[in-house]
Amino acid sequence: MTSFDLDVDGVLEVLEKVWPEADTMSEKGSQATTNGNAIEGQCGTAADVAAAFSALWSSRSEVGTRAADYAQACADAVGMASAAISDQDDLMDDNAGMALSSVDPVQQPLKVHV
């Protein structure tokens, strides 16, 4: 039988470090999007260059913010899962304890016939 002990406080401590980093990543991703969008306007009369950059940038402009959103969503999911596992483990322990306390003790040993 496999046994494990989930340190919810430890998991949450790590996640509390991840969330601000993901926020920082989101801010930097937004700034990169803004800067990239500004480049097209700085091409001046080089319309072909502006169009080429626009075509390249349009599919990449939100990579930083999307990655940050993904990291935040993963951290949220891990936090919720850890708390739920811990809560359910406590509930199972309580239920097992109550079930065992309500069982009548066996008066005579069971005889097993083989």
N, CA, C and O atoms as a DFTB+ gen file, in Angstrom:
456 C
 N C O
     1  1       0.839      -1.175       0.000
     2  2       0.000       0.000       0.000
     3  2       0.887       1.242       0.000
     4  3       1.842       1.342       0.770
     5  1       0.560       2.160      -0.856
     6  2       1.329       3.391      -0.947
     7  2       0.803       4.401       0.061
     8  3      -0.404       4.548       0.252
     9  1       1.722       5.078       0.690
    10  2       1.347       6.091       1.669
    11  2       2.041       7.394       1.295
    12  3       3.166       7.396       0.794
    13  1       1.360       8.485       1.543
    14  2       1.979       9.771       1.270
    15  2       1.450      10.788       2.274
    16  3       0.411      10.591       2.903
    17  1       2.178      11.854       2.401
    18  2       1.768      12.938       3.272
    19  2       1.882      14.223       2.468
    20  3       2.975      14.605       2.050
    21  1       0.775      14.878       2.256
    22  2       0.750      16.105       1.470
    23  2       0.932      17.287       2.406
    24  3       0.121      17.515       3.304
    25  1       1.987      18.023       2.190
    26  2       2.284      19.200       2.998
    27  2       1.633      20.408       2.323
    28  3       2.265      21.114       1.537
    29  1       0.352      20.629       2.646
    30  2      -0.404      21.703       2.000
    31  2       0.248      23.049       2.266
    32  3       0.351      23.874       1.358
    33  1       0.687      23.284       3.488
    34  2       1.336      24.562       3.794
    35  2       2.596      24.751       2.954
    36  3       2.867      25.853       2.478
    37  1       3.365      23.679       2.773
    38  2       4.562      23.750       1.938
    39  2       4.227      24.041       0.489
    40  3       4.899      24.837      -0.168
    41  1       3.175      23.387      -0.008
    42  2       2.742      23.626      -1.393
    43  2       2.297      25.078      -1.549
    44  3       2.672      25.748      -2.511
    45  1       1.504      25.555      -0.608
    46  2       1.020      26.932      -0.683
    47  2       2.167      27.934      -0.567
    48  3       2.134      28.993      -1.193
    49  1       3.172      27.603       0.227
    50  2       4.345      28.476       0.352
    51  2       5.053      28.621      -0.999
    52  3       5.456      29.719      -1.383
    53  1       5.195      27.515      -1.703
    54  2       5.814      27.565      -3.029
    55  2       4.933      28.357      -3.993
    56  3       5.429      29.175      -4.769
    57  1       3.626      28.110      -3.939
    58  2       2.718      28.805      -4.843
    59  2       2.684      30.307      -4.570
    60  3       2.491      31.102      -5.489
    61  1       2.869      30.691      -3.322
    62  2       2.910      32.119      -2.996
    63  2       4.123      32.795      -3.633
    64  3       4.137      34.015      -3.801
    65  1       5.121      32.023      -3.981
    66  2       6.274      32.557      -4.708
    67  2       6.010      32.563      -6.211
    68  3       6.524      33.417      -6.933
    69  1       5.209      31.612      -6.678
    70  2       4.914      31.504      -8.112
    71  2       3.984      32.627      -8.564
    72  3       4.204      33.233      -9.613
    73  1       2.944      32.906      -7.774
    74  2       1.942      33.900      -8.202
    75  2       2.551      35.267      -8.492
    76  3       2.245      35.833      -9.542
    77  1       3.404      35.840      -7.616
    78  2       3.981      37.147      -7.961
    79  2       4.892      37.085      -9.193
    80  3       4.956      38.034      -9.975
    81  1       5.586      35.974      -9.352
    82  2       6.435      35.830     -10.538
    83  2       5.578      35.790     -11.799
    84  3       5.948      36.363     -12.824
    85  1       4.442      35.119     -11.724
    86  2       3.535      35.076     -12.879
    87  2       2.961      36.460     -13.153
    88  3       2.768      36.833     -14.310
    89  1       2.687      37.225     -12.093
    90  2       2.213      38.603     -12.285
    91  2       3.278      39.440     -12.990
    92  3       2.979      40.195     -13.915
    93  1       4.524      39.295     -12.540
    94  2       5.624      40.023     -13.171
    95  2       5.765      39.616     -14.636
    96  3       5.979      40.456     -15.510
    97  1       5.640      38.321     -14.885
    98  2       5.726      37.819     -16.255
    99  2       4.599      38.405     -17.113
   100  3       4.809      38.739     -18.279
   101  1       3.419      38.523     -16.534
   102  2       2.285      39.093     -17.263
   103  2       2.534      40.565     -17.595
   104  3       2.245      41.018     -18.703
   105  1       3.071      41.306     -16.625
   106  2       3.381      42.719     -16.864
   107  2       4.433      42.867     -17.969
   108  3       4.305      43.721     -18.847
   109  1       5.458      42.037     -17.915
   110  2       6.501      42.101     -18.943
   111  2       5.961      41.666     -20.302
   112  3       6.347      42.211     -21.336
   113  1       5.065      40.680     -20.291
   114  2       4.439      40.244     -21.536
   115  2       3.588      41.350     -22.141
   116  3       3.591      41.553     -23.355
   117  1       2.862      42.059     -21.294
   118  2       2.047      43.181     -21.781
   119  2       2.934      44.282     -22.361
   120  3       2.615      44.871     -23.393
   121  1       4.046      44.550     -21.686
   122  2       4.966      45.573     -22.185
   123  2       5.578      45.147     -23.523
   124  3       5.737      45.966     -24.428
   125  1       5.919      43.863     -23.642
   126  2       6.466      43.366     -24.914
   127  2       5.435      43.503     -26.032
   128  3       5.775      43.859     -27.161
   129  1       4.174      43.217     -25.709
   130  2       3.103      43.372     -26.700
   131  2       3.002      44.824     -27.148
   132  3       2.921      45.116     -28.341
   133  1       3.008      45.726     -26.175
   134  2       2.925      47.158     -26.490
   135  2       4.111      47.603     -27.340
   136  3       3.938      48.300     -28.339
   137  1       5.315      47.198     -26.941
   138  2       6.521      47.584     -27.687
   139  2       6.513      47.009     -29.097
   140  3       6.860      47.691     -30.061
   141  1       6.109      45.743     -29.204
   142  2       6.063      45.120     -30.531
   143  2       5.054      45.793     -31.434
   144  3       5.308      45.996     -32.621
   145  1       3.898      46.142     -30.866
   146  2       2.877      46.822     -31.661
   147  2       3.367      48.201     -32.112
   148  3       2.990      48.672     -33.185
   149  1       4.188      48.835     -31.313
   150  2       4.704      50.165     -31.650
   151  2       5.721      50.118     -32.790
   152  3       5.885      51.100     -33.513
   153  1       6.395      48.999     -32.951
   154  2       7.430      48.894     -33.994
   155  2       6.829      49.102     -35.375
   156  3       7.424      49.768     -36.223
   157  1       5.660      48.538     -35.599
   158  2       5.033      48.686     -36.925
   159  2       4.845      50.161     -37.263
   160  3       5.064      50.574     -38.402
   161  1       4.441      50.948     -36.276
   162  2       4.238      52.377     -36.506
   163  2       5.534      53.136     -36.715
   164  3       5.524      54.245     -37.248
   165  1       6.649      52.551     -36.300
   166  2       7.933      53.221     -36.433
   167  2       8.623      52.922     -37.759
   168  3       9.729      53.400     -38.009
   169  1       7.983      52.148     -38.590
   170  2       8.588      51.802     -39.880
   171  2       8.450      52.931     -40.900
   172  3       9.029      52.879     -41.986
   173  1       7.688      53.935     -40.539
   174  2       7.557      55.091     -41.425
   175  2       6.978      54.720     -42.777
   176  3       5.917      54.102     -42.867
   177  1       7.688      55.107     -43.826
   178  2       7.194      54.879     -45.185
   179  2       7.548      53.492     -45.721
   180  3       7.184      53.151     -46.847
   181  1       8.249      52.699     -44.932
   182  2       8.619      51.341     -45.363
   183  2       7.433      50.403     -45.130
   184  3       7.439      49.574     -44.220
   185  1       6.429      50.561     -45.973
   186  2       5.178      49.820     -45.812
   187  2       5.385      48.305     -45.897
   188  3       4.739      47.549     -45.171
   189  1       6.274      47.866     -46.772
   190  2       6.523      46.422     -46.898
   191  2       7.145      45.866     -45.620
   192  3       6.799      44.771     -45.176
   193  1       8.065      46.628     -45.035
   194  2       8.702      46.204     -43.781
   195  2       7.659      46.168     -42.671
   196  3       7.617      45.221     -41.886
   197  1       6.827      47.189     -42.603
   198  2       5.772      47.249     -41.585
   199  2       4.813      46.073     -41.736
   200  3       4.427      45.453     -40.746
   201  1       4.431      45.771     -42.962
   202  2       3.511      44.657     -43.207
   203  2       4.149      43.319     -42.845
   204  3       3.493      42.450     -42.271
   205  1       5.431      43.156     -43.183
   206  2       6.132      41.909     -42.853
   207  2       6.237      41.747     -41.342
   208  3       5.992      40.667     -40.805
   209  1       6.606      42.836     -40.658
   210  2       6.705      42.751     -39.203
   211  2       5.341      42.468     -38.589
   212  3       5.228      41.655     -37.672
   213  1       4.319      43.128     -39.085
   214  2       2.967      42.931     -38.581
   215  2       2.527      41.473     -38.727
   216  3       1.923      40.905     -37.817
   217  1       2.836      40.879     -39.876
   218  2       2.482      39.471     -40.107
   219  2       3.225      38.555     -39.144
   220  3       2.660      37.582     -38.645
   221  1       4.476      38.861     -38.888
   222  2       5.278      38.066     -37.955
   223  2       4.790      38.263     -36.525
   224  3       4.629      37.295     -35.783
   225  1       4.558      39.495     -36.142
   226  2       4.246      39.828     -34.757
   227  2       2.833      39.429     -34.348
   228  3       2.602      39.096     -33.186
   229  1       1.899      39.455     -35.270
   230  2       0.494      39.220     -34.908
   231  2       0.263      37.871     -34.232
   232  3      -0.590      37.757     -33.352
   233  1       1.006      36.863     -34.632
   234  2       0.815      35.536     -34.022
   235  2       1.657      35.338     -32.763
   236  3       1.539      34.318     -32.084
   237  1       2.510      36.324     -32.457
   238  2       3.410      36.179     -31.307
   239  2       3.212      37.257     -30.240
   240  3       3.828      37.194     -29.176
   241  1       2.383      38.215     -30.508
   242  2       2.302      39.400     -29.648
   243  2       1.829      39.111     -28.235
   244  3       2.152      39.865     -27.317
   245  1       1.087      38.062     -28.040
   246  2       0.539      37.792     -26.707
   247  2       1.163      36.564     -26.049
   248  3       0.608      36.044     -25.081
   249  1       2.286      36.096     -26.543
   250  2       2.913      34.896     -25.985
   251  2       3.248      35.079     -24.504
   252  3       2.980      34.190     -23.695
   253  1       3.825      36.213     -24.147
   254  2       4.212      36.450     -22.754
   255  2       3.033      36.462     -21.805
   256  3       3.083      35.836     -20.746
   257  1       1.971      37.167     -22.170
   258  2       0.808      37.227     -21.285
   259  2       0.070      35.893     -21.235
   260  3      -0.456      35.516     -20.187
   261  1       0.027      35.188     -22.339
   262  2      -0.619      33.864     -22.328
   263  2       0.168      32.867     -21.478
   264  3      -0.418      32.055     -20.762
   265  1       1.484      32.931     -21.560
   266  2       2.308      32.046     -20.730
   267  2       2.109      32.369     -19.249
   268  3       2.035      31.461     -18.421
   269  1       2.023      33.641     -18.918
   270  2       1.788      34.050     -17.530
   271  2       0.415      33.572     -17.054
   272  3       0.276      33.078     -15.935
   273  1      -0.586      33.722     -17.903
   274  2      -1.928      33.249     -17.553
   275  2      -1.923      31.743     -17.307
   276  3      -2.569      31.249     -16.383
   277  1      -1.187      31.027     -18.144
   278  2      -1.089      29.566     -17.990
   279  2      -0.406      29.207     -16.671
   280  3      -0.861      28.311     -15.959
   281  1       0.682      29.900     -16.345
   282  2       1.386      29.635     -15.086
   283  2       0.492      29.923     -13.892
   284  3       0.483      29.163     -12.924
   285  1      -0.257      31.010     -13.953
   286  2      -1.168      31.342     -12.855
   287  2      -2.280      30.299     -12.730
   288  3      -2.627      29.893     -11.621
   289  1      -2.829      29.871     -13.846
   290  2      -3.891      28.865     -13.817
   291  2      -3.381      27.535     -13.263
   292  3      -4.084      26.869     -12.502
   293  1      -2.174      27.152     -13.637
   294  2      -1.582      25.918     -13.104
   295  2      -1.360      26.025     -11.609
   296  3      -1.654      25.088     -10.867
   297  1      -0.843      27.158     -11.160
   298  2      -0.613      27.364      -9.730
   299  2      -1.936      27.320      -8.970
   300  3      -2.016      26.723      -7.897
   301  1      -2.962      27.941      -9.515
   302  2      -4.282      27.906      -8.875
   303  2      -4.806      26.473      -8.779
   304  3      -5.333      26.065      -7.744
   305  1      -4.659      25.722      -9.854
   306  2      -5.145      24.335      -9.871
   307  2      -4.406      23.476      -8.856
   308  3      -5.022      22.670      -8.159
   309  1      -3.095      23.640      -8.768
   310  2      -2.306      22.869      -7.798
   311  2      -2.730      23.229      -6.381
   312  3      -2.870      22.344      -5.537
   313  1      -2.935      24.505      -6.109
   314  2      -3.366      24.941      -4.781
   315  2      -4.715      24.366      -4.408
   316  3      -4.898      23.872      -3.295
   317  1      -5.663      24.428      -5.335
   318  2      -7.004      23.886      -5.053
   319  2      -6.961      22.368      -4.887
   320  3      -7.622      21.822      -4.004
   321  1      -6.194      21.694      -5.723
   322  2      -6.094      20.235      -5.622
   323  2      -5.452      19.819      -4.302
   324  3      -5.906      18.867      -3.667
   325  1      -4.411      20.517      -3.888
   326  2      -3.740      20.186      -2.632
   327  2      -4.685      20.350      -1.449
   328  3      -4.743      19.494      -0.566
   329  1      -5.415      21.443      -1.439
   330  2      -6.365      21.683      -0.351
   331  2      -7.477      20.635      -0.358
   332  3      -7.872      20.141       0.699
   333  1      -7.983      20.295      -1.547
   334  2      -9.056      19.303      -1.646
   335  2      -8.581      17.924      -1.206
   336  3      -9.302      17.216      -0.503
   337  1      -7.383      17.541      -1.610
   338  2      -6.843      16.234      -1.206
   339  2      -6.686      16.187       0.303
   340  3      -7.043      15.193       0.935
   341  1      -6.165      17.232       0.873
   342  2      -5.980      17.278       2.321
   343  2      -7.317      17.215       3.050
   344  3      -7.465      16.472       4.020
   345  1      -8.292      17.998       2.580
   346  2      -9.617      17.995       3.206
   347  2     -10.266      16.619       3.127
   348  3     -10.826      16.133       4.110
   349  1     -10.191      15.994       1.958
   350  2     -10.806      14.676       1.790
   351  2     -10.081      13.612       2.605
   352  3     -10.707      12.678       3.106
   353  1      -8.769      13.749       2.739
   354  2      -8.009      12.815       3.566
   355  2      -8.460      12.928       5.018
   356  3      -8.646      11.915       5.693
   357  1      -8.635      14.146       5.493
   358  2      -9.127      14.352       6.855
   359  2     -10.528      13.772       7.020
   360  3     -10.825      13.141       8.034
   361  1     -11.390      13.983       6.025
   362  2     -12.747      13.459       6.070
   363  2     -12.747      11.931       6.101
   364  3     -13.485      11.326       6.878
   365  1     -11.917      11.303       5.253
   366  2     -11.835       9.836       5.253
   367  2     -11.344       9.324       6.599
   368  3     -11.848       8.322       7.106
   369  1     -10.369      10.000       7.176
   370  2      -9.847       9.604       8.481
   371  2     -10.939       9.704       9.544
   372  3     -11.098       8.797      10.360
   373  1     -11.688      10.799       9.535
   374  2     -12.780      10.971      10.502
   375  2     -13.845       9.898      10.316
   376  3     -14.307       9.307      11.292
   377  1     -14.238       9.642       9.069
   378  2     -15.266       8.630       8.789
   379  2     -14.807       7.238       9.199
   380  3     -15.586       6.464       9.756
   381  1     -13.555       6.919       8.929
   382  2     -13.038       5.601       9.319
   383  2     -13.018       5.467      10.834
   384  3     -13.366       4.416      11.373
   385  1     -12.615       6.524      11.518
   386  2     -12.608       6.487      12.982
   387  2     -13.997       6.292      13.546
   388  3     -14.178       5.513      14.482
   389  1     -14.991       6.989      12.992
   390  2     -16.378       6.837      13.461
   391  2     -16.904       5.435      13.159
   392  3     -17.589       4.834      13.986
   393  1     -16.584       4.919      11.981
   394  2     -17.051       3.584      11.612
   395  2     -16.447       2.535      12.534
   396  3     -17.147       1.617      12.962
   397  1     -15.180       2.652      12.842
   398  2     -14.533       1.684      13.723
   399  2     -15.063       1.773      15.145
   400  3     -15.155       0.755      15.832
   401  1     -15.409       2.957      15.594
   402  2     -15.902       3.099      16.961
   403  2     -17.300       2.534      17.125
   404  3     -17.720       2.235      18.243
   405  1     -18.031       2.382      16.016
   406  2     -19.392       1.851      16.105
   407  2     -19.462       0.338      15.899
   408  3     -20.543      -0.242      16.008
   409  1     -18.364      -0.299      15.611
   410  2     -18.340      -1.740      15.369
   411  2     -18.244      -2.463      16.705
   412  3     -17.436      -2.111      17.564
   413  1     -19.094      -3.490      16.861
   414  2     -19.008      -4.303      18.073
   415  2     -17.758      -5.158      18.007
   416  3     -17.442      -5.736      16.967
   417  1     -17.051      -5.235      19.121
   418  2     -15.862      -6.089      19.106
   419  2     -16.252      -7.556      18.940
   420  3     -17.306      -7.985      19.410
   421  1     -15.416      -8.298      18.287
   422  2     -15.661      -9.723      18.073
   423  2     -15.417     -10.441      19.391
   424  3     -14.355     -10.308      20.000
   425  1     -16.421     -11.209      19.825
   426  2     -16.328     -11.913      21.101
   427  2     -15.477     -13.174      20.997
   428  3     -14.727     -13.509      21.914
   429  1     -15.604     -13.862      19.878
   430  2     -14.846     -15.093      19.693
   431  2     -14.051     -14.971      18.409
   432  3     -14.482     -14.316      17.460
   433  1     -12.905     -15.594      18.384
   434  2     -12.122     -15.554      17.165
   435  2     -12.876     -16.209      16.007
   436  3     -13.609     -17.181      16.189
   437  1     -12.683     -15.670      14.855
   438  2     -13.313     -16.240      13.669
   439  2     -12.597     -17.519      13.288
   440  3     -11.370     -17.599      13.344
   441  1     -13.372     -18.517      12.900
   442  2     -12.785     -19.761      12.422
   443  2     -12.831     -19.751      10.906
   444  3     -13.878     -19.536      10.294
   445  1     -11.705     -19.981      10.336
   446  2     -11.612     -20.004       8.887
   447  2     -11.432     -21.447       8.452
   448  3     -10.525     -22.141       8.912
   449  1     -12.313     -21.889       7.555
   450  2     -12.214     -23.244       7.017
   451  2     -11.569     -23.179       5.650
   452  3     -11.996     -22.422       4.778
   453  1     -10.566     -23.959       5.482
   454  2      -9.860     -23.969       4.223
   455  2     -10.225     -25.198       3.437
   456  3      -9.725     -25.393       2.329
